[in-house]
């Protein structure tokens, strides 16, 4: 499943230029984002944890718990993203169960990647 397909016709988007910051570590969490175009770097300090491209989810933990942002999200290229607040998130998981499964798979993959990096 590519979440970008769900939002192909979306007009309420966030546009970022290369180097623009979507959010910073410690910021309040209130939205997640789906990357429609471009690439975003997810950073812990100066270390790039992930480069997220079209269809990727950014900041999905915002809608899982109320802790502050754990990383920085910076546009690597020009980007267009769809913001998803909690209300819309719950609607999506009810109307598109595969979306919920996709979110869980993304979280599991990130956890596995972090575990593998910690073992090196």
LINQUIGI-V847359 format. One record per residue. N is the residue number from 1. RES is the residue in one letter. D_FIRST is the distance of its C-alpha to the first C-alpha in Angstrom with 1 decimal. Layout:
BEGIN
n: <N,N>
res: <RES,RES>
d_first: <D_FIRST,D_FIRST>
END
This chain:
BEGIN
n: <1,2,3,4,5,6,7,8,9,10,11,12,13,14,15,16,17,18,19,20,21,22,23,24,25,26,27,28,29,30,31,32,33,34,35,36,37,38,39,40,41,42,43,44,45,46,47,48,49,50,51,52,53,54,55,56,57,58,59,60,61,62,63,64,65,66,67,68,69,70,71,72,73,74,75,76,77,78,79,80,81,82,83,84,85,86,87,88,89,90,91,92,93,94,95,96,97,98,99,100,101,102,103,104,105,106,107,108,109,110,111,112,113,114,115,116,117,118,119,120>
res: <X,X,X,X,X,X,X,X,X,X,X,X,X,X,X,X,X,X,X,X,X,X,X,X,X,X,X,X,X,X,X,X,X,X,X,X,X,X,X,X,X,X,X,X,X,X,X,X,X,X,X,X,X,X,X,X,X,X,X,X,X,X,X,X,X,X,X,X,X,X,X,X,X,X,X,X,X,X,X,X,X,X,X,X,X,X,X,X,X,X,X,X,X,X,X,X,X,X,X,X,X,X,X,X,X,X,X,X,X,X,X,X,X,X,X,X,X,X,X,X>
d_first: <0.0,3.8,6.2,8.8,8.2,9.4,12.3,13.3,16.7,17.4,21.0,21.5,20.4,21.9,23.3,24.4,26.7,26.7,28.3,27.6,26.8,24.0,25.4,27.9,28.3,30.3,29.1,28.5,24.9,23.9,20.6,17.3,15.7,12.6,13.6,13.6,16.2,18.1,18.3,19.3,21.4,21.4,25.0,27.3,30.6,30.8,28.3,24.8,22.5,19.3,18.5,15.3,14.0,11.9,8.7,10.4,11.9,15.7,18.1,16.1,19.1,21.0,19.7,20.2,23.9,26.7,27.6,28.1,25.6,25.6,25.0,25.4,22.8,24.3,23.1,23.5,23.3,23.3,20.3,18.9,17.1,16.4,18.3,17.2,20.2,20.6,21.3,18.2,16.1,17.8,17.3,13.5,13.4,15.9,14.4,10.7,11.0,7.3,7.6,10.6,9.3,6.9,10.2,12.3,10.6,11.2,14.7,15.4,14.7,16.9,19.5,19.6,20.1,22.8,24.5,24.6,26.0,28.6,29.8,30.6>
END
